[in-house]
Amino acid sequence: MVRDIVDYIKKENQITKEQLKILLELSEKSDIEYIMKEASQTSKISFGNNIYIRGLIEFTNYCRNDCYYCGIRNSNSNAKRYRLTDEQILNCCDIGYELGFRTFVLQGGEDTFFTDYKVCSLVSSIKNKYPDCAVTLSIGEKTKESYKAYFNAGADRYLLRHETANEKHYRMLHPEYMSLENRKRCLYDLKEIGYQTGCGFMVGSPGQTVETIYEDLLFILHLKPEMVGIGPFIPHKDTPFKNEKAGTLDMTLKLLAIIRLLCPKVLLPATTALGTIDPIGRELGILAGANVVMPNLSPSDVRNKYSLYDNKINTGCEAAENIKDLNNRFEKIGYKILVSRGDYSK
Ligand code: SAH
């Protein structure tokens, strides 16, 4: 039965709710391994044994929003706030370039200090200095005009997880003044402007069900993003969700595999959150069909402060400076890190 479902997803690039339910409820190790094997073969057809890398620069943890799950939410008065200067950010790029990174991801809270003018000048400084590199922004919800301005300044990609495609679930995760409608509007604007666009969601967030996940998959199939970011929800001690359970390794691996089978070419990271809930989480993510990793290029003294969830790993192989160790780990499972922009290709 599992084989029939996998064949159907591969052939049609579609999935029914019943099929999703069956796959998510599988508990036999051999069944889970089968889906992972099929997904990693699909990934190999698209990317060979190459793993794309992105240098993640967490450049500010100030945020005007108050998402219930997130450790840098505005009302967390325990968060030690920081923002990097342009000089510090460019310095991260210098270090990253030396290490072989050809994509820089600027991620942060929604920090009003970084006006459109500042974001544009930052993006163009990076692009001027490193014209052979891609710049990805992940700075939240903006107007279409702002997105256009960043794109014209040279930004190539934009990551904005939709978080959940179900209205009620969205309300459970976010304060009143945020809306799923605006989140989706942003994603469609980004696509229209011409960004390689990434959506995604947390696995096991409070209130998530097979139904909401099914809606997430339908949304992905409709948006046709170039990138999909998923990783386990992990509670943060200073948030309203501090006592909630974390998402599981198994569920995350199954969903990575399902997304790979549905979208053979999509850029799919094995996330830091996955590496946080399991010591070999990212390797397993690759073996479930992921093809991207995003080592941390932020200055080491701010890494602890960009605390979205508890116990975020920050000194081992996910640190950009330890890229060789990471490569060794991937070589053990038959993969290698590629020095390239790693663009989406149809
Ligand atoms: N402000 C930006 C970047 C957010 S941080 C934006 O709004 O897009 C990047 C992602 O981290 C979020 O989209 C969310 O899915 C994830 N995240 C936040 N808190 C988390 C938690 N407690 N556990 C796991 N992932 C979390």
Residues whose N, C-alpha, C, O or C-beta is under 5 A from the ligand:
A	BS01	SAH	Y69 C70 G71 G108 G109 E110 S138 I139 G140 L159 L160 R161 M202 P232 F233 I234 P235 H236 A273 L308 Y309
